[in-house]
Amino acid sequence: MTATMSGIREATDPSCTPTVTATATAAIAHDSAIDWRAVKADFPIFDHEVGGKPLTYLDSTATSQKPRVVIDTLHEFYSHHNANIHRGLYALSEAATAMYEQARAKVARFIHARSSREVIFTRNATEAINLVAYSWGRANIGPGDTILITEMEHHADIVPWQILAQEKGATLAYIPLDPATGTLQMDKLDDLLTDKVKLVGVVHVSNALGTINPVEEIIRRAHEVGAVVLLDGAQSVPHMPVDVQALGCDFLVFSGHKMCAPTGSGVLWGRRELLNAMPPFLGGGDMIRRVTMQSSTYAEPPARFEAGTPAIAEAIGLGAACDYLSAIGMANVRAHEVAISQYALERFAEVPGLHIFGPLDVRQRGATFSFALADVPPHDMASILDSEGIAIRAGHHCCHPTMFALDVAGTSRASFYIYNLNEDVDRLVAGLHKAAQIFGV
Ligand SMILES: Cc1ncc(COP(=O)(O)O)c(C=O)c1O
């Protein structure tokens, strides 16, 4: 272990590795030949029926299921390594600290960050965006400035900017969504990207439509006017290779629980220069250098932004999830989702009255499908499918502006991940036919 400037220890000692190692067990035969059924077998939730039916879980956009190795990592940590971190001068605490910092290094490698010191553990993507809005935003946004986001954002990437804009007298502007294609109206960027824009917030992959946005172009053009770019990677980091250095964004946020890790684990990645200049978000223990009666000086990032006892076991679980997904290979994850999306689109075409929102070209989309079956209400659709053991999501998906643009109150949404197989598509399509029959479509 090496002590760093902020007093945080970076884990480099292999003896600190938890005894559970995160490999995708039998799943990996060969880089490009994954046994996806064996991947599914890594997830104990599928060992049991739900309501007397095998589970077809199609709500990974909301949260993913957890592989055994992640569950075992939590059990292992609490059984053998549990202690608070960064302050205990005893072996157990030092080992827990090393495991926590090792998880940070794994996350950094997973997103190709320059340094693990650019990785801040948060509870989820929402907290990560709020951290940027409260810290960077309050220091850098003023009256007359513009914050530019898109009509495709999750509420997590809207509400913090509304609060900030209202407080600072700034303007919140939106890149509009083309309802016909489910893509951003990029031709509007010329007018929207003025030198008043100080921050651009954009979702990498839409949780409501599955659309993959042209974020490279948005980042490049935002930088041309001097704006900082926050990329919401909640639906990209779990599903495809994401390289923050290649993308060139300034902040990236994502949630561990959507990528096989425990709930309560999330990440803010920020460019080091930006993080170094940012004031604290929350104050308290572990984020200070020195506290006097009247004032305090603060630790360097990442500690500056991790006040109080963090979600230690959850962060270590996120490290195990990064190992698990890396063992499969993120390019293979993406290839699997492209293949299952292609199959899903072919099968969806057989269902009369079914409308898919968002792009129909698998190269432009992730494996999240929002749909409407004639005028079957989404909540009824979810109930009918639930009675068949199929878990989907119904409603606005925390994307009211997207729903306004589509002129719908909500949609039904089925999302696929590494443990889904073509047979899950078949069960969904059978369920859609049943719903059509019930509603006389
Ligand atoms: C695109 C996107 N951004 C942000 C979030 C918020 O994630 P969390 O609830 O984990 O903070 C979600 C959750 O669904 C999402 O899909």
The ligand as an ORCA input file, in Angstrom:
! r2SCAN-3c Opt
* xyz 0 1
  C     -30.281      7.347    -17.573
  C     -30.443      7.344    -16.087
  N     -29.904      8.325    -15.361
  C     -30.004      8.361    -14.032
  C     -30.687      7.386    -13.359
  C     -30.777      7.446    -11.872
  O     -30.170      6.327    -11.322
  P     -30.255      6.070     -9.751
  O     -31.712      5.938     -9.420
  O     -29.479      4.823     -9.540
  O     -29.641      7.258     -9.115
  C     -31.288      6.350    -14.066
  C     -32.096      5.322    -13.389
  O     -32.876      4.620    -13.988
  C     -31.152      6.328    -15.474
  O     -31.681      5.340    -16.194
*
